[in-house]
């Protein structure tokens, strides 16, 4: 803008200067011409008076002057000329000024030289004797005038040029300074030209609009960030060139990277076939789901295309860590297979015994024995099905029993009474060291847990062994311990005994009526009550299982 104003001012100044110059030259030219002609006319008057009285003698006595003086007879013959030799001069009768003078007494004319650079002015007066006296001289033409004045003109032009440059620069800067000084953040405070007031008001209004929109946008972005950052699922948005447009921290964590550069392709985050396939298919407008294994974990990729004006503008990829879910599914599948297997064994026995009885092969005296076998196997089935039901209830979290304060002493007391018969059979003594301590929980589940622990402590004990049940409150919670002096659990099996249907010695366990689900129920029951289970065991020495309840009372 400054440049344009500068150019405009400079152009105007130079144009005005040029116009003035032309005008002044015109006026000067006119002034000098008039003055010059008057001078010649006056001289012609003087000389004509002198010639009339003194004749040619006066002309001959004249000192050479700048003007040319010619005396011409009435027929046009040149009688005298101050510049040229008479014989060389032709008859002047046809000259304009001579003709006029002969006719009217006075004549004048101007003529240019052949080159046009010189102009001659002629003034003629008719004398009383009919002769004509003519005075003439070279007059400045416009070109010669300019040539004569070139030096001062150039000097003035140079000065005008410099002055115009300086003034134009200063003026243009002073015009633009208030505009440049406008604070566009706060245009309403600007002290500038009145003409700019509407524009500044508009800018101020738009500033406020932009501010509001930015606030709205950042609020939405904040909302989105809060949602996506709190997602455990990874979220990735890519454009049609697979460049990452958006990601959340979980996505980077799951893909095992810690930073993303600008315009980085998502394909550089993970080189696996399934990841590439998910993005490629989504960018080809196909919803698709892929499984991806990474660092011993299993991820599900859900990729969807993003459509914009009927074309795919990018893709959204959701990354879910399904390792645990997959493991649970696997366990469930195994559980189903195990359940079928476990149910099949007693059912096969029952069916076998019943078939023999049906065919009448069994002797009368063995009948009771076979019926007893069928009864035992049915009991085993009932216990198994009961355990499976309890476990799946705990597993699915479908139990809607309200938790109430449960006195664990009472539960221990009830359980030991029910198991007294079994303990007596093996000559096992049970020692209880407990106080009346309550926990918030479901009595039925707590009963089942303690029963299973005590049942195992008797079942896997030795003849004449001992079972110690202690209940006390310690710093980290309520400790319930069931310790026996039994066969113990090998170190390698300590974690596995809590798995469903896992038995250290399968045949022994089955023999004594174990389902392989007792400790699983203990583990799930403990989790249901936010309790921790720990196991200490020494082969041939005994086992201690401790449940620590920290949801005290
Ligand atoms: P089960 O119905 O077979 O007893 P559990 O889930 O209760 O099933 O126990 C799993 C396995 O852990 C048992 O088969 C047994 O081998 C072992 N076990 C459990 N409790 C004890 C214990 N107190 N002493 C020794 N082994 C035990």
Boltz pocket constraint, residues with backbone or C-beta under 6 A from the ligand:
constraints:
  - pocket:
      binder: B
      contacts: [[A, 452], [A, 453], [A, 456], [A, 457], [A, 460], [A, 461], [A, 484], [A, 486], [A, 487], [A, 488], [A, 489], [A, 497], [A, 498], [A, 499], [A, 502], [A, 503], [A, 504], [A, 505], [A, 509], [A, 510], [A, 513], [A, 514], [A, 515], [A, 516], [A, 517], [A, 518], [A, 519], [A, 520], [A, 543]]
      max_distance: 6.0
